[in-house]
Amino acid sequence: MNTITLVGRLVADAELKYLPNSGTPKILFRVAVDRKYKDREGKKKVDFIPCEQLGKHVENLVQYLTKGKQIYAFGELNIDNYKDENGCWNLLLRLM
């Protein structure tokens, strides 16, 4: 089972887009999640997790997902590999 749960704050307002072929609405947003530990200088470490949600309901949801709001998000962790314009392979992690 591939399940992930995040509690954090939205980095920016969620962005509403539509899939080109089907017109299905999707929202994109990033969540800043504090790690449990601090670095050697005593500073908090933060992970910025990209998230994506699909479906008709997101057209209503997007108005509530604004910068700085604390959210609880859960879903499936997806990992995609892609080659950039320089021919280098990259890894993209995101919560779906």
C-alpha positions in Angstrom: 0.0 0.0 0.0 1.4 3.4 -1.0 -0.1 6.1 1.3 1.4 9.3 2.6 0.0 11.9 5.0 1.2 15.5 5.2 0.5 18.3 7.7 1.9 21.6 6.8 1.4 25.1 5.3 0.6 26.0 1.7 3.6 27.7 0.1 1.4 29.6 -2.4 -2.2 29.7 -3.5 -3.3 26.5 -5.3 -3.3 26.7 -9.1 -6.3 25.4 -11.0 -5.6 23.9 -14.4 -7.3 21.6 -16.9 -6.0 18.5 -18.5 -5.6 19.2 -22.3 -7.3 16.1 -23.7 -10.1 15.5 -21.3 -10.6 18.9 -19.7 -10.5 17.4 -16.3 -9.8 20.0 -13.6 -6.7 19.6 -11.5 -5.1 21.7 -8.8 -1.4 22.1 -8.1 0.0 23.2 -4.8 3.1 22.8 -2.6 3.1 22.1 1.2 5.9 23.1 3.5 6.4 20.4 6.1 8.7 20.8 9.1 11.0 17.9 9.9 11.1 16.6 13.4 14.8 17.6 13.9 16.9 20.6 13.4 20.2 21.0 11.5 23.6 21.5 13.2 23.0 25.2 13.6 19.7 24.5 15.4 17.6 25.6 12.5 14.4 23.8 11.4 14.6 21.8 8.3 11.6 22.1 5.9 10.5 19.9 3.0 8.5 21.4 0.2 6.2 18.7 -1.2 4.5 19.2 -4.6 0.9 18.0 -4.6 -1.7 17.4 -7.3 -5.5 16.6 -7.1 -7.8 15.7 -9.9 -11.6 15.8 -10.2 -14.6 18.1 -10.6 -14.6 18.9 -6.9 -11.2 20.8 -7.1 -12.9 23.7 -8.9 -14.6 24.5 -5.5 -11.7 23.4 -3.4 -9.2 25.8 -4.9 -10.7 28.9 -3.3 -9.9 27.6 0.2 -6.3 26.5 -0.6 -4.5 29.9 -0.1 -0.9 30.7 0.9 -0.1 30.2 4.5 -3.1 28.0 5.4 -2.3 24.9 7.4 -3.6 21.7 5.7 -3.8 18.0 6.2 -3.3 16.2 3.0 -3.2 12.5 2.2 -2.8 10.4 -0.9 -0.4 8.3 -3.0 3.2 9.2 -3.5 4.1 9.2 -7.2 7.6 9.1 -8.5 8.3 10.1 -12.1 11.6 10.1 -14.1 12.0 12.6 -16.9 14.9 13.8 -19.1 15.4 17.6 -19.1 16.4 19.8 -22.1 20.1 19.1 -21.2 19.6 15.4 -21.4 19.9 14.9 -17.7 17.5 12.5 -15.9 15.5 14.0 -13.0 13.3 12.5 -10.4 9.9 14.1 -9.5 8.1 13.2 -6.3 4.6 14.3 -5.7 1.5 13.6 -3.6 -1.5 12.6 -5.7 
